[in-house]
Amino acid sequence: MSEKNNPIITMKISRAVQENPSVKTIYFNCQLKAKPGQFVMLWVPGVGEKPMSISYCDGESFGVSVAAVGGFSAAVMRLKAGDLAGFRGPFGTSFSFRKEKTLALVSGGCGCAPLAFLADEALKAKKKVLFMQGARTKGLLFFTERMKNAGAEVLISTDDGSAGSKGFVTDLLGPALQDGKVGKIFACGPEIMMKKVVDISDEFKIPCEISLERYMKCGIGVCGQCVVDPLGIRMCTEGPVIKKETAKKITEFGKYRRDASGRRVPI
Amino acid sequence: MLQTELAGVKLSNPTILASGIMGVSGASLSLIAKNGAGAVTSKSISLEPRMGHPNPVIVTYGQGMMNAVGLSNAGVKDSIPELEYAVKNAGVPVIASIVEFKADNFGILAKEISKASPALIELNISCPNVSHEFGKPFSHDPAAAEWATRSAKRNTKIPVFVKLSPNTPDLVEVARAVKSAGADGITAINTIGPGMQIDIHARKPVLSNKCGGISGPAIKPIAVRCIYELYRETKLPIIGTGGVATGADAVELIMAGASAVAIGSGIYYRGLDIFSKVCREMQEFMEKEGFSSIREMRGVAHE
């Protein structure tokens, strides 16, 4: 029992790729047994540690994609191949598919990170993948080429119309479901977007899973910082991937979250 | 068979959620109660909100874990509705853990937190992770511990337990001091150390606070010794805590003198339902060994 241990593994970054001006993917040559939707706690020594969805994992190496939002991610932006970083994990629940032939993956902003890993796995399992990407503007899109090359059908929307259709990514979903071929929907992105995806999946009566992020500290299910109301479940352990049935029971979904102190802050 | 009592508060079983673990919201405290805990303790609440230390705040190692969360909490104003939710929904006694850094403030805080009607108030005077901010904990100084306890006791009618630190040679003296100040019971022990883990590749301490309190299976023998001494020297009700992961561990703390047993890190090793697992294992042991109550088993190691 007490042998359970999730130590930080520190190693040199094997590759660092600037995906766009604000997103960087860093890769480690490490055989991580991760499933799509799971995350690692990424440690930049002397800077900090944050949960990051795994955006790539092929059994030989894995990567996480980090968007520039604050001090920690600014430090990640400066990392290059050969620099040291650490990680704990993988942690959390994962996306699941079984017999469905066609899957719709709906992402907003950086939400395409875990969904790209999911798409790779689904394509390996001979599924048809509709990869829907939404972003504010063309320059913020990433993984589009990677998904096309992997064999996914990529549909794009941008708020300003600079790439794909103008509007929200959720506008692409309804029409894609009309022919009745999509067997399951997966979503990761802003909560307001995921809420809309859940509503659409209800309308079409299609199973759906989303990835819900909350402020995480320990990552291993003890500190309780990432619990959600009114279920009290931990998004690091019972999440981040949850079924839509669970999402609908989470009254704070799309409304508020807790900060580092535990106070509720509106979304 | 598993019923126990702490200063007049009845528990259906002796397992308690320890403070600092899964105690951020009323909903999570209620979820722990559903998983079999006989009582639940909130994360330590201070007058003002605290963000705590930056990540990393927890590291695990072979025999336990180290944490320096830094007493993050929403502050008393935002914590009262969470406690009220737990009092209403958990269905088990709720223990409000409070922390302050001036002894007099324990009185102000005890008064405020009593508005949520917790069954017990636990004074955290022994966190090892905030010495940069506040100097050595009150639990290292009998006079300071006594003052904090008296301040709390004067401002509430709810029974007060005081959580003590093993990291002082004066443990028993501190316990006597809080008893003389009117403490209704003792919680022992807080985390050990603090300890430190250095990542040898990064050549740096892993925790942002550099040091962190050690918990988990490694510290159980220290908890047992402390509880044994506290039972012998004070006869106060004791919530025993430190490295409990199994029913056998819980029995050991009770035989040393605990009336109830708090579990924290054990959640990492056995999941949220560790409370019902430990209860089942305790019951099996008691049936086999012919114990019919917790009271009968308490302190038997002293006989």
Interface residues (C-beta under 8 A of the other chain):
Chain A: M1 S2 E3 K4 N5 N6 P7 I8 T10 M11 M41 W43 P45 G46 G48 E49 K50 L84 G86 K217 C218 G219 I220 G221 V222 C223 G224 Q225 V227 V228 D229 P230 L231 G232 I233 R234 R258 D259 A260 S261 G262 R263 R264
Chain B: G20 I21 M22 G23 V24 S25 A27 S28 L29 S30 L31 I32 K43 P49 R50 M51 G52 P54 N55 P56 V57 I58 V59 T60 Y61 G62 Q63 G64 M65 N67 V69 S72 N73 A74 G75 D78 S79 D199 H201 A202 K204 V206 S208 G216 P217 A218 A245 T246 G264 S265 I267 Y268 Y269 R270 L272
